[in-house]
């Protein structure tokens, strides 16, 4: 097998692992930037659609205000602590994202709400009818997938699974004693 074929095989496997993992989760951690430039961490339930993530946020929530001010954010989807074999090596994927605010009278809004409702239930339909809720489409701009120690991958491209993956081979290094 050529190096290119090995890389392609690895990419296909990691793509599948990433999608299986994020499909198994229902909430994400969101780091947005406040108008004063300081980071703000929060969480939100999400749905997956068309190589992006959808979140429905109240406009009174700081993360919605932040995304409207600055659409650049970071998303972390992580394995629950209780199910992790190793606390220091929880399975996780993170993305740099651009948040797009969808207009309530658009086809994109309807599609996003439908995707969220199919994944998270009727509460989405109820919340989406409240005038203070905003729908954001989070578009990945690259990311990283960590399956455990020695199993970390850069996700290259603007898709959830990565259009290509690079195994991070430079591992942890033991400290050396000063002479």
N, C-alpha and C positions, 0 to 999 in steps of 0.2 A: 504494500500500500504506500502510495506516495505521501510526502508531507502535506500536500494540498488536500488529498483525500482524507487523511487523518484529521486535518483541521475542519474540513466540512462535516465529517462524522461527529466530531466533538461539538461543533456549533449546533447541529441538529439535536443532539442529546441535551445540551444545556438549554436551548430554546424551549424544548418540551418540559424540562425540569422547572424553568422559570414560570412558564404558563400554568403548569400544574400547581406550583406553590402559590402563586397569587390568586388563582381560582379557589384555593382552599381557605383563604383569608377573607374577612368581610370589612375590616377597618384598616386604615393606614395612619401613620404619623405624618404630619405636615409641618414643615418649617417654612414660614413665610417671613418677609421683611417688613417691619413696621415703618411708617412714614419717617421716623427719626433715624432709620438705618439699623436699628437693633433687631436681632432675630427673635422670632416668636414661634414656639412649638405648640402644636395642638394635635388633635386626631379627628378623623371623620370616617363614617362608613363610606364605601365606594362600590362602584361597578366598573366592569371592563367592557369597552366597546371600541372597535375601529382603531386599534393600536393606541388607545388612550385610556385614562381613568376618568370617571365622572364622580363629582361630589356635589351635594346639594347643601348649601350653607346659608344660615341666616345672616342678613346684612348687618345685624347688630353684633355678630361674633367678630372678634378681632382678626381671625384668619381671613374672613371674607373681605373686610375692610382692607387688609394688607394686600390681598391678591388683586383688588381693584386698583390699588395705588401702584403696585409693582408686581407684574405677572410672573416674575422669576421666583421659583420655590424649589424645595427639595422634599421628596417623599420617601418614607421608609415603611416597608411592609415586613414585619418580623414574626417569626415563630413565637408562640406563647412560651413563657418561661416554664410553665408546668409540664409541657410536652417535650422540652429540649433535653437531649441526653447530656449536653454540656452547656452550662450557662455562658461560657466565654465563646462558644461557637454556635450560637443560635442561627438557624437558617434565616436569611434575610435578603431582600433586594432593595436597593435604593436607586432613585432616579433624580436627575436634575430635570425639572419640568418647566414648561411655559403654560400658564393658566389662561384659558380663553373664557371670558364671560359670555354666556349664550343668552340671547334675547328671548324673552318669554313668548313672543309671538312668532318664533322661527321654527322651521322644521327640525333644526338641530336640537332645540329645547325639547320638543315633543319626543324625539328619538332618545335623547339622554334620560328623560324622565321615565320612559318606557323601559329602558335598559336597567335603570336603578330599581324600578318597581319589580321587575322580573326577578332580580337578585335579592332585594331586601324587603319586599312585601308592600302591602297596601299603605302603610304609614307614609311612604314616599309620595303617593298620589295626594294624600291629605296635606302634607307639608308643601308640596309644589303649588298648591292652590292658595297658600298664604302669600300676601304681597311682599313680605320681607325676605323671602327665600330666593337665593340666586343659584343658578346652575353653572358650574365650572367644568370645562373639559381640560384635563391636565395632560399635556402632550410631552412625552419623554424626549429628552435631548441627550440620551446616553445614561448609563448607570453601571451598577456593580451588583453581582449576585454572589453570595457567600453560602456555600453548602456545609462548611465546616473547616477545620484546620487543614491547610494545604489545598483547599478547594474553593478558591476565589476567582471570579471571572469578571473582566470588564465587558460590559454590553455596549457594543459600538452601534451607533445609528439612532434613528428616531422611532424605534418600535419598542414595545414592551419586552419582547423576548430577545431583542438585539438582532441586527442584520448580520452581525458577525460577533464572535466572542474571542477574547484573549485570556488565556489562563495566566494568572499572576504567579509567576514562578519564583520570584524573589521572596523567600520566606522570612520567617523570624530568625534573628541572629542572636546567639548567646553572647552575653557580655564577656569581655576578656579582662583579666586582672591587669591592673597597671603594673608595669615592671619597676 
